[in-house]
C-alpha cells in the first residue's frame, strides 16, 4: 500500500532540495508535527518533530558560497582562457595544422561548459548557511537547508504553524 | 520561566536567555558572528514530569508485568501484558510495552516507529552508472532485473513512486543492453 506524503492531505510540503547523485531532503508539515525526510544514497530516513517540542532554530550564515565560488572561478578562468586561445589558434591556423587545436578547444570548452552552470548555481542561490534546530531532547542540523532565504522562509512557516497550535497542545507558561 | 542554555554555534559562548532579545539578535554579542535565532513556544515551556507509577496498596490489584510492586494502568495493545504508567509507551494512539517497542523497531511493524526505508529504485539508478563502462552493461542489466523482481514488494518510499522509477531504471539498462547486443551483431556481420 502506498503512503506517499504528497497524496496525504494531512501533510503540506514546505521545502525540498536535491543534490544530484547524492540525495534529497524534504520538509512536510502536519497539524502538530514536522516530518523531515532525508534521502542519502539508498537510504530514506524519517525524523518527526512535534511542533510543541521545538525550542529554537539557529541560522548561521557561512562562507561556503564564497569558498566554492572562488574554487570554481579559479578553475573556470584558465579553462576559459585556454578555450579562447585554442579556438583562435585552431581557426587561424593555415595549411590544415589547426585540427589539433580545434580538438583541444572542444575539450576545454566542454569542461568550461560544465563548470559555468555549477558556478552560476553557487552564486545565484544566495548566501549559504547552516541551520540547527533544538528540541526538548536534542539538537540537530537540518538537512538540505543550505541557502539563507530558504532557511528563513522555512523558519517563518514553522513559527506561524506553531502559533496556530492550540494552547492545550503548546502547554506554554505566560512570560512574566 | 525555565532557563535555557543557548550558545553561539561559532564561539560556544552563552547567548542571552530572553526570547525577545534572542529573536532580535543579528550577531553573536561575544564573537560578532552573524546568526539569526528564532524561538518557538517550546522555548518557554516548563518541563513536565512524567507520570509516576503507583504502588500497589491492597489485595486484588493487578501488578505491572515488569514491576511487581507497581499498579497496572493499561494492558499492552500488542502482547496484552499489564503495564504500569512507567512502562506504558503510547505510539500512534496505542499502548505498547518496551519489549513490543523493541520488536517493532526490528520488524518495522509499527508505522510510527519507522525510521528509514531502503530505496531500491536508487540502487537501480546507481547501478545504471555502470552502463558507462560499456563492458559492464549485461551485468548491470541482470542486477537491475533481479532487484526489480525480488524487491518489488519491499520497494517503498514516502516521497517518490519507487516502483515506477525501478521499472524506468531497469528499462534504461535493458535498452543499453539491447543496443550493445545490436552493435556486436552488426560488427560481426560487417
Interface residues (C-beta under 8 A of the other chain):
Chain A: X2 X3 X4 X5 X6 X24 X26 X37 X39 X41 X42 X43 X44 X45 X46 X51 X52 X53 X54 X55 X56 X57 X58 X59 X60 X61 X130 X132 X134 X135 X136 X152 X155 X158 X159 X162 X163 X165 X170 X171 X172 X173 X175 X176
Chain B: X1 X4 X6 X9 X10 X19 X22 X33 X34 X35 X36 X37 X38 X39 X40 X41 X42 X43 X44 X45 X46 X47 X48 X111 X114 X115 X116 X117 X118 X119 X120 X122 X123 X126 X156 X157 X158 X159 X160 X161
